[in-house]
Amino acid sequence: MPIADRMVPRVAAFAVIKNMFEEGRRLKAEFGPYNVYDFSLGNPDVPPPDQFRKALRELVASPALNHGYAPVTGHLPVREAVARRFRSEQGIEIPPDLVLMTVGASGALNDILRALVNPGEELLTPAPYFLGYENYAFLADAGLVAVPTDARFHLDVAAMAAAFTPKTRVVLINSPNNPSGAVYSEAELKALGNALQDASIRFGKRIYLVSDEPYRLITYGAVVPSVFAAYPHSIVVNSYSKELSLAGERIGYLAVHPRADDAGQILAAAAAVNSMLVVNAPSLFQQAAVKAEGAGVDVSLYRRRRDLICDVLKSAGYDFTLPEGAFYLFPKSPMADDVRFTEILKTERILVSPGRAFGTPGYFRISYAVPEETIRGSVKGFQRAFQKARG
Ligand SMILES: Cc1ncc(COP(=O)(O)O)c(C=O)c1O
């Protein structure tokens, strides 16, 4: 075998995703792109805000543009801008020294998990969870422990507390959630914070909370509470991929609560990993992000799509929970085998992802980061697939 043994199953898992892309491409080539309803990707298609585009053009034209290596933790002005955001949004003072600019939220998660987790320790996350978490856990040599959420995909804190063991090192949450759209409440976070504090004392070892928040600005009325207010031993991860529609530019950050145990060491370790892997986050987009302070994509576009896809599914008979944020819907599969159901949808030229890819079989994920015409065109297919599945 020419590759490392441990990579073999990971490559196979990527092949499944790659095959899905290729199948989508094949269907689009055969039937035309407007006759294929592709809800499989979380790639934002609404344009970045005008304020950002203008700032980027001015920056590129400016002699002040810096093309050199950036400091490993990131340019100071952007870390100061991130700190200002925490102050105005969450009422907390984060010193810029506890902010690390990263290659997207993925880069931040890889940095922080490798910084915190010893080989064999566990990373606990509520399910359904973003499928990247299996990969980040793999790279950090961490065991991934998934704990089911409640019927509305909110935290089941008692179940999480029961799953803590002396091996638990990190609890990783994501709100607004991909794939469920759940936004965890202040009371849920507080209960989780209390459970983490109890378990840390019981096991004589600090358990850290990592909160992955790339959809923080994409909500439909819900307010995203601050995890920093719920538990000081927390690290917040965020990126500009979704809130500024810059997914391909790979820019994000993490911030450590100043009262977290060993906060300075944690930041130093995460920065060391960042330096080993990528040297520094993309410098151009660090410089551009400063100028986009306060900007965000037009969430009303996502809200219209959410309402539209919910109407489509409701009238076809599907069972689902209304998403409070992000741009995904996670309906129940009308048959027990979610993979089989995604195949039935494919015969209607509708592409979605099976729930088991998110640690939750029996469901499927729709990404509504797609034009409204795609949603309108899929109506009959969703209806027919439901009838077929129900036999
Ligand atoms: C929950 C969640 N976390 C992290 C990421 C990775 O985001 P980024 O593009 O900022 O690396 C994604 C991307 O879809 C996501 O949905």
Ligand as a Chemical Component Dictionary entry (heavy atoms), coordinates in Angstrom:
data_LIG
# 
_chem_comp.id                   LIG 
_chem_comp.type                 NON-POLYMER 
_chem_comp.pdbx_formal_charge   0 
_chem_comp.three_letter_code    LIG 
# 
loop_
_chem_comp_atom.comp_id 
_chem_comp_atom.atom_id 
_chem_comp_atom.alt_atom_id 
_chem_comp_atom.type_symbol 
_chem_comp_atom.charge 
_chem_comp_atom.model_Cartn_x 
_chem_comp_atom.model_Cartn_y 
_chem_comp_atom.model_Cartn_z 
_chem_comp_atom.pdbx_ordinal 
LIG C1 C1 C 0 -20.148 24.313 10.998 1  
LIG C2 C2 C 0 -18.996 24.628 10.118 2  
LIG N1 N1 N 0 -17.779 24.784 10.664 3  
LIG C3 C3 C 0 -16.708 25.066 9.929  4  
LIG C4 C4 C 0 -16.811 25.178 8.557  5  
LIG C5 C5 C 0 -15.587 25.517 7.772  6  
LIG O1 O1 O 0 -15.669 26.866 7.416  7  
LIG P1 P1 P 0 -14.477 27.687 6.759  8  
LIG O2 O2 O 0 -14.830 27.863 5.327  9  
LIG O3 O3 O 0 -14.484 28.996 7.486  10 
LIG O4 O4 O 0 -13.242 26.910 6.961  11 
LIG C6 C6 C 0 -18.040 25.009 7.933  12 
LIG C7 C7 C 0 -18.163 25.063 6.472  13 
LIG O5 O5 O 0 -19.160 24.758 5.878  14 
LIG C8 C8 C 0 -19.168 24.729 8.736  15 
LIG O6 O6 O 0 -20.385 24.552 8.198  16 
# 
loop_
_chem_comp_bond.comp_id 
_chem_comp_bond.atom_id_1 
_chem_comp_bond.atom_id_2 
_chem_comp_bond.value_order 
_chem_comp_bond.pdbx_ordinal 
LIG C1 C2 SING 1  
LIG C2 N1 SING 2  
LIG C2 C8 DOUB 3  
LIG N1 C3 DOUB 4  
LIG C3 C4 SING 5  
LIG C4 C5 SING 6  
LIG C4 C6 DOUB 7  
LIG C5 O1 SING 8  
LIG O1 P1 SING 9  
LIG P1 O2 DOUB 10 
LIG P1 O3 SING 11 
LIG P1 O4 SING 12 
LIG C6 C7 SING 13 
LIG C6 C8 SING 14 
LIG C7 O5 DOUB 15 
LIG C8 O6 SING 16 
# 
